[in-house]
Amino acid sequence: MKVLKNILKSVDIAQIIGSDSLEINAISFSSNEVAKNDVFVAQRGTVVDGHVYINDAIKKGASVIICEVIPESLEAHVTYVQVGDSSVALAVMAANYYGNPSKELQLVGVTGTNGKTTIATLLFSLYKEAGYKVGLLSTIKIMVNDTTYTTSHTTPDSLVINKYLRGMVEQGCEYCFMEVSSHGIHQKRTVGLVFAGGVFTNLTHDHLDYHNTFKEYRDIKKIFFDQLPKTAFSLVNSDDKNGLFMLQNSTSKKHTYALKTLADFKGRVLESSFSGMLLVMNQQELWSKLIGQFNAYNLLAIYGVTQLLGMEPLEALKIISNLESVSGRFEHLVSKKGITVIVDYAHTPDALKNVLQTIQGIRTGSENVLTVVGCGGDRDKKKRPKMGAIAAQMSDQTIFTSDNPRTENPAVIIEEIEAGVAAQDLNKTLVIADRKQAIKAACKMAVSGDIILIAGKGHENYQDVNGHKSHFDDYETVTELLNQLGK
C-alpha cells in the first residue's frame, strides 16, 4: 500500500476534495481493472473520455478519482483530485508509485520514423555482450536481462513502463534502451521519466492517420528532445533535414551523426554485399554483418551512444562488428537453388525505398527483383499509393497482397496501393490478396540468382483480419514454400 500524497508528488493539482493521506493499493486508467482502494485516473482518450466511467470505477472500489473536471455528484468516502491534464498526472504518479526507477539507471530513448527497433535492440545486445545487465523496451519485446516479455505497443503506457523499469533496477540493470513513438510522446506516456539520452533517426511519411499533418508529427517528436534534462545527451542524424530542428530549444548536450555531412560521429560505406558491409566510423574500419545504407546509419547511432555513455571506442567497434540483424529487419536467406529472400518490416514509403535501393546497390543487374508488399488496414491511407509507386518502379515484378487488413476490406486497400502505380509499370504488377499465395507465386516465378523481397510485416507472426489474429510468419512461410517447390 502507498500513501496518496506521496504518489501525488510533483503532480499539478488544482484542488483536492477529501484526504490525501489515504493508503491506496494500485493505479488504473481502466474502470474494468479497478479494485478496492485503487486510484482511478479519468483520461481523455482519442476515442473515449474516461470521465464517463468515474461512477463505474467507484462501484468497483476506487477510493481516489483523478480527473480534469470534478463530477457534480460526489461520494463522501471518495477523494477527488482535480488536475490540469490527467495523462500527465498518470505518468508522474506511475513514476512515483514505482519509486522513480528511471533515476536509478541510464535510460536512453530512440525516436524517429525508421530504425528505432534496430537501434534499441542492438544497443541492448551490445551492452549485454559487454557484460552489463541491461533492459529493453521495444516494439518487438520487453527484455530484462535474459527474460523476455511480450508487448503490444511501441511505447507502453506509463504504468507498464515504470513497472518494468523497476523490475530492471531490482535485477541490477545499469542501462535500458527504449523505443519512443510519436503516439507515446503525444499521449504523455514518457512524462516523469528521466532520460540519460535521446536519439533521433529520421522523419518520413507515417502515422498521418493519427497526427493529421507532417508538421504535427514532426513537432511531437521534437517535444521529446525539448524535455530532455541538461544532464542528458541528444544524438541526431544530421543528414535528415529534421535532425538539427530537433535540437532547437533543447538544453541537452547536443551531438550529431551522419554519412554525408560533417558530424561528431561520421561514417562511410566502403563495400556492400548480401553478406555484410565494410564501414569507416570516425576513421576506424570495421566489417558488419548488417546490410544497407540505412543500417550504416543505425550502426553509427549505436556507436555514438556507446561513446556518449563512456564505452572504450575499440571495445564498442569490436562488438558492433559481431552484431546480428534484428528479426524481420533485412532478414535474409539463400535457398538451395540460389534464390535470395529478404524479409523486412518496411511499412512506410521511405523504408520500402531504402530496402529496394539497398538491393539495387548490391545486385549485379542480371537477376530479377520480385517484391511482395501490402499495407495495413485502419492506418495512414495516404502512404498506400506512394508505396505502390515505389514497389512497382523499383522492382522487376511486384505482387500486391494483404498485410494486416484489420477492419478494412483487403481489396479496397490493394486498389489504393495500385492507384499510385505509373502507367508504364502496370504490366509488371499482379494482385494476389491471399498473402501465402502471393508469396508462393513469387517463389514459383523466381529462378536461381533472383531476389524476393517480402515487405511490410517483418517480425510479426500473425495476420490481423477483423480483430482476429491468426498465425502468419513471412520468414517461416517463404522457407516452407521454397522447400515444397524444391527451390
Protein Blocks (a to p, Z undefined) as FASTA:
>chain_A
ZZfklmmgoiacfbdcdjfkbccfbdcfbfklgcehiacdddddfkbcfklmmmmmmmno
pabdcdfbdcfbdcfkbccdddfblklmmmmmmmmmnopmmlmpccdddedjehklmmmm
mmmmmmmmnopacddddfkbccehjaccddfbfbacfklmmmmmmmmmmnopabdcdddd
fklmmnopmgoiacfbdcdfbdcdehklmnopaklmmmmmmmmmmmpcfkbccdddfkbm
klmmmmgopabdcddddfkbccfbdcddfbdcfkbccddeehiacddfbecjklmmmmmm
mmmmmmmnopafklmmmmmmmpccdehiapacddfkopacdddfblbfklmmmmmmmmmm
mmgolaccdddddddehiafklmmmmmmmmmmmpcbdcdddfdeojacfklmmmmmmmmp
cfklmmmcccdfblmlmmmmmmmmpcghiacddehjlmaccdceehiacdddfklmmmmm
mmmnoZZ
